Amino acid sequence: MDINTIFNGINIKVKFNKGVTYLRGYSGMGKTLLLSAVELYCRNQGISCYLCDYHAQDLNTEQIYAACSGVQVLLLDNADLYLTPDLLKKLKNANYIIISMKNLFGFDLFSSTSCLIHYENKQLTLEEF
């Protein structure tokens, strides 16, 4: 999924592969902003999408699964607060799963993509690593 858009005055040019993508970057680098931009892009393009954020920490696994099931693009922000490897396995029916979290311990990184966020001069891009 190629996204080239302007969101809150920031030029966003990113590409996501199908499957799981982990977003990496320090606090304040734009992970949450990027997920918000992707959510708006999907809505404008008629792509089913769900943004799950820190509020999900108050939900149990079944409630999170019910909220996220059946979408093409699943965006998980601050996922350290609620995502487990078992929940991620249940959520893999989405075409694109984009996850922002700091601690990836216990997650399968070999069958996924990891990206660093770069934000400079009102340009936000991703670098695969």
MMTF fields as JSON, N, C-alpha, C and O atoms, coordinates in Angstrom:
{
  "mmtfVersion": "1.0.0",
  "mmtfProducer": "UNKNOWN",
  "numBonds": 515,
  "numAtoms": 516,
  "numGroups": 129,
  "numChains": 1,
  "numModels": 1,
  "chainsPerModel": [1],
  "groupsPerChain": [129],
  "chainIdList": ["A"],
  "bondAtomList": [4, 2, 8, 6, 12, 10, 16, 14, 20, 18, 24, 22, 28, 26, 32, 30, 36, 34, 40, 38, 44, 42, 48, 46, 52, 50, 56, 54, 60, 58, 64, 62, 68, 66, 72, 70, 76, 74, 80, 78, 84, 82, 88, 86, 92, 90, 96, 94, 100, 98, 104, 102, 108, 106, 112, 110, 116, 114, 120, 118, 124, 122, 128, 126, 132, 130, 136, 134, 140, 138, 144, 142, 148, 146, 152, 150, 156, 154, 160, 158, 164, 162, 168, 166, 172, 170, 176, 174, 180, 178, 184, 182, 188, 186, 192, 190, 196, 194, 200, 198, 204, 202, 208, 206, 212, 210, 216, 214, 220, 218, 224, 222, 228, 226, 232, 230, 236, 234, 240, 238, 244, 242, 248, 246, 252, 250, 256, 254, 260, 258, 264, 262, 268, 266, 272, 270, 276, 274, 280, 278, 284, 282, 288, 286, 292, 290, 296, 294, 300, 298, 304, 302, 308, 306, 312, 310, 316, 314, 320, 318, 324, 322, 328, 326, 332, 330, 336, 334, 340, 338, 344, 342, 348, 346, 352, 350, 356, 354, 360, 358, 364, 362, 368, 366, 372, 370, 376, 374, 380, 378, 384, 382, 388, 386, 392, 390, 396, 394, 400, 398, 404, 402, 408, 406, 412, 410, 416, 414, 420, 418, 424, 422, 428, 426, 432, 430, 436, 434, 440, 438, 444, 442, 448, 446, 452, 450, 456, 454, 460, 458, 464, 462, 468, 466, 472, 470, 476, 474, 480, 478, 484, 482, 488, 486, 492, 490, 496, 494, 500, 498, 504, 502, 508, 506, 512, 510],
  "bondOrderList": [1, 1, 1, 1, 1, 1, 1, 1, 1, 1, 1, 1, 1, 1, 1, 1, 1, 1, 1, 1, 1, 1, 1, 1, 1, 1, 1, 1, 1, 1, 1, 1, 1, 1, 1, 1, 1, 1, 1, 1, 1, 1, 1, 1, 1, 1, 1, 1, 1, 1, 1, 1, 1, 1, 1, 1, 1, 1, 1, 1, 1, 1, 1, 1, 1, 1, 1, 1, 1, 1, 1, 1, 1, 1, 1, 1, 1, 1, 1, 1, 1, 1, 1, 1, 1, 1, 1, 1, 1, 1, 1, 1, 1, 1, 1, 1, 1, 1, 1, 1, 1, 1, 1, 1, 1, 1, 1, 1, 1, 1, 1, 1, 1, 1, 1, 1, 1, 1, 1, 1, 1, 1, 1, 1, 1, 1, 1, 1],
  "groupList": [{"groupName": "MET", "atomNameList": ["N", "CA", "C", "O"], "elementList": ["N", "C", "C", "O"], "formalChargeList": [0, 0, 0, 0], "bondAtomList": [1, 0, 2, 1, 3, 2], "bondOrderList": [1, 1, 2], "singleLetterCode": "M", "chemCompType": "L-PEPTIDE LINKING"}, {"groupName": "ASP", "atomNameList": ["N", "CA", "C", "O"], "elementList": ["N", "C", "C", "O"], "formalChargeList": [0, 0, 0, 0], "bondAtomList": [1, 0, 2, 1, 3, 2], "bondOrderList": [1, 1, 2], "singleLetterCode": "D", "chemCompType": "L-PEPTIDE LINKING"}, {"groupName": "ILE", "atomNameList": ["N", "CA", "C", "O"], "elementList": ["N", "C", "C", "O"], "formalChargeList": [0, 0, 0, 0], "bondAtomList": [1, 0, 2, 1, 3, 2], "bondOrderList": [1, 1, 2], "singleLetterCode": "I", "chemCompType": "L-PEPTIDE LINKING"}, {"groupName": "ASN", "atomNameList": ["N", "CA", "C", "O"], "elementList": ["N", "C", "C", "O"], "formalChargeList": [0, 0, 0, 0], "bondAtomList": [1, 0, 2, 1, 3, 2], "bondOrderList": [1, 1, 2], "singleLetterCode": "N", "chemCompType": "L-PEPTIDE LINKING"}, {"groupName": "THR", "atomNameList": ["N", "CA", "C", "O"], "elementList": ["N", "C", "C", "O"], "formalChargeList": [0, 0, 0, 0], "bondAtomList": [1, 0, 2, 1, 3, 2], "bondOrderList": [1, 1, 2], "singleLetterCode": "T", "chemCompType": "L-PEPTIDE LINKING"}, {"groupName": "PHE", "atomNameList": ["N", "CA", "C", "O"], "elementList": ["N", "C", "C", "O"], "formalChargeList": [0, 0, 0, 0], "bondAtomList": [1, 0, 2, 1, 3, 2], "bondOrderList": [1, 1, 2], "singleLetterCode": "F", "chemCompType": "L-PEPTIDE LINKING"}, {"groupName": "GLY", "atomNameList": ["N", "CA", "C", "O"], "elementList": ["N", "C", "C", "O"], "formalChargeList": [0, 0, 0, 0], "bondAtomList": [1, 0, 2, 1, 3, 2], "bondOrderList": [1, 1, 2], "singleLetterCode": "G", "chemCompType": "PEPTIDE LINKING"}, {"groupName": "LYS", "atomNameList": ["N", "CA", "C", "O"], "elementList": ["N", "C", "C", "O"], "formalChargeList": [0, 0, 0, 0], "bondAtomList": [1, 0, 2, 1, 3, 2], "bondOrderList": [1, 1, 2], "singleLetterCode": "K", "chemCompType": "L-PEPTIDE LINKING"}, {"groupName": "VAL", "atomNameList": ["N", "CA", "C", "O"], "elementList": ["N", "C", "C", "O"], "formalChargeList": [0, 0, 0, 0], "bondAtomList": [1, 0, 2, 1, 3, 2], "bondOrderList": [1, 1, 2], "singleLetterCode": "V", "chemCompType": "L-PEPTIDE LINKING"}, {"groupName": "TYR", "atomNameList": ["N", "CA", "C", "O"], "elementList": ["N", "C", "C", "O"], "formalChargeList": [0, 0, 0, 0], "bondAtomList": [1, 0, 2, 1, 3, 2], "bondOrderList": [1, 1, 2], "singleLetterCode": "Y", "chemCompType": "L-PEPTIDE LINKING"}, {"groupName": "LEU", "atomNameList": ["N", "CA", "C", "O"], "elementList": ["N", "C", "C", "O"], "formalChargeList": [0, 0, 0, 0], "bondAtomList": [1, 0, 2, 1, 3, 2], "bondOrderList": [1, 1, 2], "singleLetterCode": "L", "chemCompType": "L-PEPTIDE LINKING"}, {"groupName": "ARG", "atomNameList": ["N", "CA", "C", "O"], "elementList": ["N", "C", "C", "O"], "formalChargeList": [0, 0, 0, 0], "bondAtomList": [1, 0, 2, 1, 3, 2], "bondOrderList": [1, 1, 2], "singleLetterCode": "R", "chemCompType": "L-PEPTIDE LINKING"}, {"groupName": "SER", "atomNameList": ["N", "CA", "C", "O"], "elementList": ["N", "C", "C", "O"], "formalChargeList": [0, 0, 0, 0], "bondAtomList": [1, 0, 2, 1, 3, 2], "bondOrderList": [1, 1, 2], "singleLetterCode": "S", "chemCompType": "L-PEPTIDE LINKING"}, {"groupName": "ALA", "atomNameList": ["N", "CA", "C", "O"], "elementList": ["N", "C", "C", "O"], "formalChargeList": [0, 0, 0, 0], "bondAtomList": [1, 0, 2, 1, 3, 2], "bondOrderList": [1, 1, 2], "singleLetterCode": "A", "chemCompType": "L-PEPTIDE LINKING"}, {"groupName": "GLU", "atomNameList": ["N", "CA", "C", "O"], "elementList": ["N", "C", "C", "O"], "formalChargeList": [0, 0, 0, 0], "bondAtomList": [1, 0, 2, 1, 3, 2], "bondOrderList": [1, 1, 2], "singleLetterCode": "E", "chemCompType": "L-PEPTIDE LINKING"}, {"groupName": "CYS", "atomNameList": ["N", "CA", "C", "O"], "elementList": ["N", "C", "C", "O"], "formalChargeList": [0, 0, 0, 0], "bondAtomList": [1, 0, 2, 1, 3, 2], "bondOrderList": [1, 1, 2], "singleLetterCode": "C", "chemCompType": "L-PEPTIDE LINKING"}, {"groupName": "GLN", "atomNameList": ["N", "CA", "C", "O"], "elementList": ["N", "C", "C", "O"], "formalChargeList": [0, 0, 0, 0], "bondAtomList": [1, 0, 2, 1, 3, 2], "bondOrderList": [1, 1, 2], "singleLetterCode": "Q", "chemCompType": "L-PEPTIDE LINKING"}, {"groupName": "HIS", "atomNameList": ["N", "CA", "C", "O"], "elementList": ["N", "C", "C", "O"], "formalChargeList": [0, 0, 0, 0], "bondAtomList": [1, 0, 2, 1, 3, 2], "bondOrderList": [1, 1, 2], "singleLetterCode": "H", "chemCompType": "L-PEPTIDE LINKING"}, {"groupName": "PRO", "atomNameList": ["N", "CA", "C", "O"], "elementList": ["N", "C", "C", "O"], "formalChargeList": [0, 0, 0, 0], "bondAtomList": [1, 0, 2, 1, 3, 2], "bondOrderList": [1, 1, 2], "singleLetterCode": "P", "chemCompType": "L-PEPTIDE LINKING"}],
  "groupTypeList": [0, 1, 2, 3, 4, 2, 5, 3, 6, 2, 3, 2, 7, 8, 7, 5, 3, 7, 6, 8, 4, 9, 10, 11, 6, 9, 12, 6, 0, 6, 7, 4, 10, 10, 10, 12, 13, 8, 14, 10, 9, 15, 11, 3, 16, 6, 2, 12, 15, 9, 10, 15, 1, 9, 17, 13, 16, 1, 10, 3, 4, 14, 16, 2, 9, 13, 13, 15, 12, 6, 8, 16, 8, 10, 10, 10, 1, 3, 13, 1, 10, 9, 10, 4, 18, 1, 10, 10, 7, 7, 10, 7, 3, 13, 3, 9, 2, 2, 2, 12, 0, 7, 3, 10, 5, 6, 5, 1, 10, 5, 12, 12, 4, 12, 15, 10, 2, 17, 9, 14, 3, 7, 16, 10, 4, 10, 14, 14, 5],
  "groupIdList": [1, 2, 3, 4, 5, 6, 7, 8, 9, 10, 11, 12, 13, 14, 15, 16, 17, 18, 19, 20, 21, 22, 23, 24, 25, 26, 27, 28, 29, 30, 31, 32, 33, 34, 35, 36, 37, 38, 39, 40, 41, 42, 43, 44, 45, 46, 47, 48, 49, 50, 51, 52, 53, 54, 55, 56, 57, 58, 59, 60, 61, 62, 63, 64, 65, 66, 67, 68, 69, 70, 71, 72, 73, 74, 75, 76, 77, 78, 79, 80, 81, 82, 83, 84, 85, 86, 87, 88, 89, 90, 91, 92, 93, 94, 95, 96, 97, 98, 99, 100, 101, 102, 103, 104, 105, 106, 107, 108, 109, 110, 111, 112, 113, 114, 115, 116, 117, 118, 119, 120, 121, 122, 123, 124, 125, 126, 127, 128, 129],
  "secStructList": [7, 3, 3, 3, 3, 3, 3, 6, 6, 3, 3, 3, 3, 3, 3, 7, 7, 1, 3, 3, 3, 3, 3, 3, 7, 7, 6, 6, 1, 1, 2, 2, 2, 2, 2, 2, 2, 2, 2, 2, 2, 2, 2, 2, 2, 6, 7, 7, 3, 3, 3, 3, 7, 4, 4, 4, 4, 4, 1, 7, 2, 2, 2, 2, 2, 2, 2, 2, 6, 6, 7, 1, 3, 3, 3, 3, 6, 6, 4, 4, 4, 6, 7, 7, 2, 2, 2, 2, 2, 2, 2, 6, 6, 1, 1, 3, 3, 3, 3, 3, 7, 1, 7, 7, 6, 6, 1, 7, 7, 6, 6, 1, 3, 3, 3, 3, 3, 3, 3, 3, 6, 6, 3, 3, 3, 3, 3, 3, 7],
  "xCoordList": [0.859, 0.0, 0.904, 1.664, 0.81, 1.582, 0.717, -0.4, 1.229, 0.512, 1.384, 2.523, 0.835, 1.51, 0.463, -0.392, 0.533, -0.513, 0.062, 1.209, -0.737, -0.384, -1.35, -2.565, -0.804, -1.596, -1.087, 0.083, -1.962, -1.578, -0.35, 0.501, -0.258, 0.845, 2.141, 3.17, 2.099, 3.286, 3.137, 2.117, 4.152, 4.158, 4.503, 5.559, 3.604, 3.802, 3.913, 3.006, 5.039, 5.268, 5.809, 6.986, 4.929, 5.292, 4.731, 3.777, 5.342, 4.873, 4.857, 5.823, 3.741, 3.61, 3.432, 2.654, 4.153, 3.97, 2.788, 2.442, 2.167, 1.11, 1.715, 2.893, 0.908, 1.364, 1.608, 0.984, 2.521, 2.788, 3.98, 5.042, 3.785, 4.868, 4.964, 3.978, 6.166, 6.422, 7.057, 8.039, 6.498, 7.066, 7.962, 7.565, 9.157, 10.119, 10.502, 10.445, 10.883, 11.313, 11.138, 10.321, 11.908, 11.823, 10.477, 9.76, 10.144, 8.935, 9.005, 10.051, 7.893, 7.831, 8.316, 8.398, 8.641, 9.152, 8.043, 8.315, 6.801, 5.708, 4.96, 4.204, 5.144, 4.459, 2.942, 2.206, 2.483, 1.05, 0.499, -0.593, 1.233, 0.812, 0.671, -0.304, 1.632, 1.569, 0.352, -0.34, 0.087, -1.08, -2.38, -3.315, -2.451, -3.633, -3.785, -4.896, -2.669, -2.693, -3.126, -3.888, -2.643, -3.031, -4.521, -5.205, -5.021, -6.454, -7.284, -8.247, -6.927, -7.662, -7.547, -8.533, -6.357, -6.147, -7.074, -7.738, -7.113, -7.965, -9.432, -10.141, -9.876, -11.282, -11.591, -12.638, -10.683, -10.897, -10.882, -11.511, -10.166, -10.063, -11.106, -11.154, -11.929, -12.94, -12.367, -12.958, -11.231, -10.574, -10.969, -10.816, -11.473, -11.872, -10.634, -9.629, -10.745, -9.579, -10.048, -11.142, -9.198, -9.485, -8.199, -7.161, -8.272, -7.141, -7.392, -8.326, -6.553, -6.634, -5.522, -4.358, -5.866, -4.854, -4.797, -5.249, -4.244, -4.03, -5.32, -5.264, -6.473, -7.731, -7.978, -8.729, -7.344, -7.534, -6.986, -7.334, -6.142, -5.605, -6.711, -6.516, -7.869, -8.992, -9.908, -10.897, -9.573, -10.395, -9.722, -8.502, -10.538, -9.947, -9.671, -10.069, -8.995, -8.571, -9.75, -9.648, -10.836, -11.996, -12.629, -13.093, -12.647, -13.191, -12.317, -12.83, -11.003, -10.095, -10.266, -10.343, -10.327, -10.496, -11.796, -11.812, -12.873, -14.164, -14.114, -14.686, -13.443, -13.357, -12.51, -12.768, -11.503, -10.535, -10.854, -10.283, -11.73, -11.937, -12.674, -13.52, -12.318, -13.016, -12.519, -13.135, -11.439, -10.926, -9.749, -9.079, -9.518, -8.386, -7.085, -6.022, -7.184, -6.003, -6.229, -7.203, -5.312, -5.391, -4.2, -3.05, -4.477, -3.451, -3.436, -4.441, -2.305, -2.191, -1.169, 0.037, -1.655, -0.783, -0.565, -1.471, 0.642, 0.993, 0.639, 0.106, 0.943, 0.522, 1.182, 0.719, 2.256, 2.88, 1.856, 1.995, 0.838, -0.127, -1.146, -1.77, -1.332, -2.414, -2.124, -2.808, -1.158, -0.94, -0.086, 0.941, -0.522, 0.247, 0.495, -0.236, 1.506, 1.72, 0.487, 0.204, -0.245, -1.447, -2.542, -3.212, -2.724, -3.721, -3.326, -4.18, -2.057, -1.601, -1.897, -2.296, -1.709, -2.025, -3.49, -3.826, -4.371, -5.809, -6.172, -7.152, -5.373, -5.7, -5.135, -5.354, -4.427, -3.717, -4.616, -4.106, -5.92, -6.798, -6.804, -7.281, -6.295, -6.206, -5.085, -4.076, -5.262, -4.23, -2.967, -1.847, -3.176, -2.064, -2.257, -3.321, -1.229, -1.244, -0.019, 1.119, -0.269, 0.809, 0.825, -0.153, 1.961, 2.055, 3.118, 4.262, 2.728, 3.668, 3.835, 2.896, 5.065, 5.354, 6.857, 7.64, 7.246, 8.668, 9.326, 10.466, 8.632, 9.204, 8.652, 7.468, 9.49, 9.066, 9.407, 9.259, 9.857, 10.243, 9.066, 7.964, 9.304, 8.273, 7.469, 6.631, 7.712, 6.972, 7.828, 9.049, 7.174, 7.857, 8.274, 7.439, 9.553, 10.06, 10.531, 10.806, 10.626, 11.146, 10.119, 10.49, 8.855, 7.817, 7.117, 5.928, 7.86, 7.292, 8.315, 9.447, 7.89, 8.758, 8.921, 7.957, 10.125, 10.364, 10.812, 11.622, 10.288, 10.609, 10.928, 10.317, 11.889, 12.196, 11.484, 11.423, 10.955, 10.309, 11.348, 12.148, 11.319, 12.173, 11.272, 10.401, 11.5, 10.735, 11.726, 12.475, 11.711, 12.614, 12.024, 11.537, 12.071, 11.589, 10.172, 9.893, 9.293, 7.894, 7.712, 6.743, 8.661, 8.603, 8.658, 9.568, 7.712, 7.729, 7.853, 7.036, 8.878, 9.124, 9.478, 9.67, 9.56, 9.932, 11.171, 11.4, 11.969, 13.15, 13.057, 13.029, 13.008, 12.996, 14.345, 15.385, 14.328, 15.587, 15.37, 16.311],
  "yCoordList": [-1.167, 0.0, 1.228, 1.456, 2.007, 3.242, 4.419, 4.586, 5.22, 6.4, 7.618, 7.689, 8.566, 9.827, 10.912, 11.155, 11.556, 12.497, 13.597, 13.526, 14.59, 15.644, 15.532, 15.484, 15.493, 15.362, 16.384, 16.35, 17.302, 18.365, 19.135, 19.511, 19.369, 20.133, 19.355, 19.934, 18.061, 17.213, 16.317, 15.65, 16.307, 15.43, 14.018, 13.778, 13.097, 11.712, 10.866, 10.83, 10.189, 9.301, 7.988, 7.885, 6.98, 5.702, 4.555, 4.72, 3.403, 2.187, 1.074, 0.88, 0.343, -0.785, -2.066, -2.103, -3.116, -4.44, -5.108, -4.768, -6.058, -6.839, -7.602, -7.957, -7.847, -8.543, -7.572, -6.513, -7.941, -7.171, -6.243, -6.663, -4.975, -3.99, -3.374, -2.881, -3.41, -2.768, -1.415, -1.313, -0.376, 0.976, 1.2, 0.969, 1.645, 1.916, 3.386, 4.024, 3.903, 5.286, 5.788, 5.276, 6.784, 7.367, 8.052, 8.321, 8.328, 9.093, 10.432, 11.082, 10.833, 12.114, 12.091, 13.145, 10.92, 10.834, 10.78, 10.933, 10.566, 10.6, 9.296, 9.176, 8.315, 7.036, 7.206, 6.727, 7.875, 8.087, 8.974, 8.722, 9.993, 10.862, 10.056, 10.224, 9.182, 8.37, 7.452, 7.331, 6.813, 5.931, 6.709, 6.208, 7.913, 8.754, 9.135, 9.162, 9.425, 9.768, 8.566, 8.715, 7.383, 6.168, 5.9, 5.514, 6.101, 5.905, 6.836, 6.392, 8.105, 9.059, 8.696, 8.754, 8.326, 7.909, 6.734, 6.75, 5.735, 4.57, 4.968, 4.535, 5.778, 6.223, 6.966, 6.749, 7.84, 8.595, 7.703, 8.028, 6.575, 5.648, 4.527, 3.679, 4.516, 3.482, 2.136, 1.091, 2.159, 0.944, 0.752, 1.663, -0.428, -0.665, -0.676, -1.322, 0.058, 0.293, 0.475, 0.978, 0.055, 0.285, 0.71, 0.067, 1.799, 2.291, 1.95, 2.46, 1.088, 0.671, 1.401, 1.321, 2.107, 2.897, 2.535, 1.461, 3.424, 3.144, 2.841, 2.234, 3.241, 2.931, 1.419, 0.938, 0.677, -0.778, -1.476, -2.628, -0.806, -1.448, -1.768, -2.593, -1.125, -1.375, -2.491, -2.828, -3.066, -4.115, -5.469, -5.559, -6.522, -7.855, -8.301, -7.632, -9.423, -9.907, -10.082, -9.71, -10.625, -10.857, -9.544, -9.45, -8.542, -7.243, -6.589, -6.002, -6.685, -6.125, -6.859, -6.231, -8.184, -8.988, -8.623, -8.471, -8.483, -8.14, -6.773, -6.595, -5.823, -4.473, -4.456, -3.661, -5.319, -5.3, -6.266, -6.143, -7.204, -8.251, -7.702, -6.813, -8.269, -7.936, -6.701, -6.293, -6.091, -4.9, -5.287, -6.295, -4.463, -4.684, -4.159, -4.75, -3.023, -2.386, -2.231, -1.621, -2.795, -2.725, -1.926, -2.27, -0.866, 0.031, -0.106, 0.152, -0.507, -0.728, 0.243, 0.058, 1.271, 2.305, 2.046, 1.593, 2.336, 2.075, 0.638, 0.379, -0.275, -1.665, -2.36, -3.42, -1.79, -2.365, -2.53, -3.404, -1.69, -1.659, -2.791, -3.095, -3.426, -4.403, -5.595, -6.612, -5.511, -6.568, -7.694, -7.451, -8.915, -10.106, -10.904, -10.739, -11.762, -12.604, -13.434, -13.619, -13.932, -14.719, -13.874, -14.325, -12.653, -11.77, -11.431, -11.404, -11.177, -10.862, -12.013, -11.775, -13.242, -14.399, -14.399, -14.735, -14.024, -13.988, -12.869, -12.971, -11.795, -10.615, -10.672, -9.745, -11.716, -11.763, -11.905, -12.153, -11.757, -11.818, -10.499, -10.466, -9.428, -8.14, -8.219, -8.887, -7.537, -7.515, -6.803, -7.239, -5.691, -4.885, -4.7, -4.277, -5.018, -4.785, -3.926, -4.365, -2.708, -1.758, -1.495, -1.02, -1.816, -1.813, -0.833, -0.872, 0.033, 0.942, 0.464, 0.49, 0.022, -0.392, -0.341, -0.447, -0.182, -0.049, -1.389, -1.619, -2.269, -3.541, -4.661, -4.987, -5.254, -6.313, -7.71, -8.689, -7.812, -9.106, -10.075, -9.75, -11.264, -12.294, -12.296, -13.175, -11.322, -11.247, -11.782, -11.626, -12.412, -12.994, -11.886, -11.325, -11.577, -10.509, -11.031, -10.244, -12.342, -12.914, -12.92, -12.89, -12.957, -12.951, -11.596, -11.514, -10.541, -9.195, -8.205, -8.565, -6.965, -5.873, -4.903, -4.609, -4.412, -3.372, -2.111, -2.166, -0.986, 0.292, 1.348, 1.403, 2.172, 3.359, 4.546, 4.667, 5.409, 6.624, 7.73, 7.933, 8.436, 9.607, 10.823, 10.834, 11.839, 13.079, 14.235, 14.466, 14.949, 16.083, 17.047, 16.625, 18.339, 19.383, 19.108, 19.219, 18.75, 18.471, 17.337, 17.312, 16.397, 15.186, 13.963, 13.855, 13.058, 11.837, 10.659, 10.494, 9.844, 8.666, 7.484, 7.631, 6.311, 5.095, 4.493, 4.592, 3.864, 3.136, 1.72, 1.516, 0.743, -0.655, -1.065, -0.628, -1.913, -2.479, -3.9, -4.556],
  "zCoordList": [0.0, 0.0, 0.0, 0.941, -1.06, -1.191, -0.77, -1.26, 0.126, 0.595, 0.352, 0.813, -0.373, -0.647, -0.41, -1.262, 0.741, 1.131, 2.013, 2.454, 2.256, 3.209, 4.381, 4.192, 5.589, 6.8, 7.796, 8.18, 8.223, 9.163, 8.688, 9.495, 7.385, 6.818, 6.642, 6.293, 6.88, 6.761, 5.537, 5.368, 4.692, 3.521, 3.972, 4.557, 3.693, 4.091, 2.837, 2.006, 2.718, 1.586, 2.141, 2.487, 2.223, 2.821, 1.99, 1.23, 2.152, 1.495, 2.532, 3.27, 2.576, 3.486, 2.684, 1.73, 3.071, 2.493, 3.17, 4.301, 2.482, 3.127, 4.292, 4.273, 5.289, 6.485, 7.62, 7.695, 8.501, 9.71, 9.508, 9.051, 9.856, 9.847, 11.234, 11.782, 11.791, 13.08, 12.823, 12.087, 13.428, 13.337, 14.544, 15.687, 14.273, 15.332, 15.291, 14.24, 16.413, 16.504, 17.921, 18.687, 18.249, 19.581, 19.781, 18.818, 21.021, 21.328, 20.618, 20.593, 20.049, 19.359, 17.926, 17.295, 17.387, 16.01, 14.966, 13.775, 15.388, 14.426, 14.222, 13.258, 15.094, 14.915, 15.012, 14.15, 16.042, 16.211, 15.102, 14.592, 14.731, 13.628, 12.345, 11.613, 12.065, 10.858, 10.872, 9.862, 11.993, 12.06, 11.877, 11.253, 12.408, 12.206, 10.735, 10.203, 10.088, 8.658, 7.818, 6.863, 8.172, 7.444, 7.63, 6.682, 8.836, 9.083, 8.2, 7.575, 8.14, 7.315, 5.833, 5.098, 5.403, 4.012, 3.664, 2.628, 4.521, 4.27, 4.177, 3.269, 5.099, 5.057, 3.761, 3.151, 3.344, 2.102, 0.868, -0.139, 0.938, -0.19, -0.126, -1.017, 0.904, 1.056, 1.493, 1.221, 2.161, 2.647, 4.111, 4.925, 4.439, 5.831, 6.725, 6.43, 7.82, 8.671, 10.11, 10.363, 11.048, 12.455, 13.147, 12.991, 13.914, 14.705, 16.163, 16.781, 16.702, 18.091, 18.845, 18.455, 19.913, 20.614, 22.093, 22.491, 22.902, 24.317, 25.073, 26.142, 24.556, 25.225, 25.279, 26.127, 24.372, 24.324, 25.557, 25.816, 26.319, 27.524, 28.523, 29.416, 28.383, 29.274, 28.773, 29.424, 27.608, 27.01, 27.183, 27.319, 27.176, 27.195, 25.761, 24.807, 25.621, 24.312, 23.356, 22.187, 23.817, 22.951, 22.482, 21.346, 23.343, 22.948, 21.887, 20.934, 22.044, 21.044, 19.727, 18.671, 19.779, 18.567, 17.856, 16.635, 18.604, 18.003, 17.322, 16.246, 17.934, 17.362, 16.099, 15.195, 16.021, 14.921, 13.79, 12.707, 14.006, 13.003, 11.784, 11.882, 10.638, 9.398, 8.675, 7.691, 9.117, 8.424, 7.53, 7.755, 6.516, 5.618, 6.204, 6.017, 6.926, 7.509, 9.007, 9.447, 9.773, 11.224, 11.734, 11.462, 12.469, 12.998, 14.523, 15.185, 15.066, 16.505, 17.078, 16.913, 17.747, 18.312, 19.794, 20.493, 20.269, 21.672, 22.056, 23.135, 21.161, 21.324, 22.5, 22.919, 23.048, 24.252, 25.37, 26.226, 25.356, 26.447, 26.393, 27.41, 25.229, 25.119, 24.207, 24.315, 23.333, 22.348, 22.92, 23.554, 22.689, 23.052, 21.776, 20.799, 21.765, 20.583, 20.218, 19.035, 21.207, 20.921, 20.277, 19.348, 20.767, 20.154, 18.725, 17.839, 18.488, 17.14, 16.178, 15.038, 16.617, 15.77, 15.373, 14.237, 16.302, 16.009, 15.041, 14.303, 15.047, 14.244, 12.822, 12.042, 12.477, 11.199, 9.974, 8.882, 10.112, 8.946, 8.172, 7.037, 8.742, 8.034, 6.999, 7.224, 5.861, 4.823, 5.305, 5.038, 6.024, 6.534, 8.03, 8.481, 8.789, 10.233, 10.534, 10.371, 10.971, 11.23, 12.731, 13.308, 13.349, 14.809, 15.282, 14.831, 16.184, 16.842, 18.274, 19.069, 18.591, 19.957, 20.182, 19.238, 21.419, 21.745, 22.048, 21.645, 22.748, 23.159, 22.289, 22.381, 21.448, 20.54, 21.052, 20.32, 22.291, 22.848, 22.789, 23.23, 22.243, 22.178, 20.892, 20.689, 20.017, 18.764, 17.622, 17.622, 16.649, 15.494, 14.538, 13.828, 14.521, 13.664, 12.308, 11.402, 12.167, 10.93, 9.806, 8.633, 10.14, 9.099, 9.047, 8.74, 9.348, 9.363, 8.818, 8.497, 8.724, 8.286, 9.448, 10.155, 9.645, 10.648, 9.93, 9.005, 10.358, 9.724, 10.767, 11.834, 10.436, 11.225, 10.592, 9.369, 11.426, 10.94, 10.848, 11.761, 9.734, 9.551, 9.353, 8.483, 10.17, 10.037, 10.002, 10.952, 8.895, 8.74, 7.714, 6.665, 8.02, 7.113, 6.604, 5.41, 7.527, 7.212, 6.207, 5.449, 6.212, 5.377, 6.3, 7.122, 6.173, 6.96, 6.002, 5.096, 6.212, 5.391, 6.28, 7.487, 5.665, 6.378, 5.757, 4.551, 6.608, 6.139, 6.693, 7.907, 5.788, 6.21, 6.756, 6.262, 7.789, 8.277, 8.733, 9.181]
}
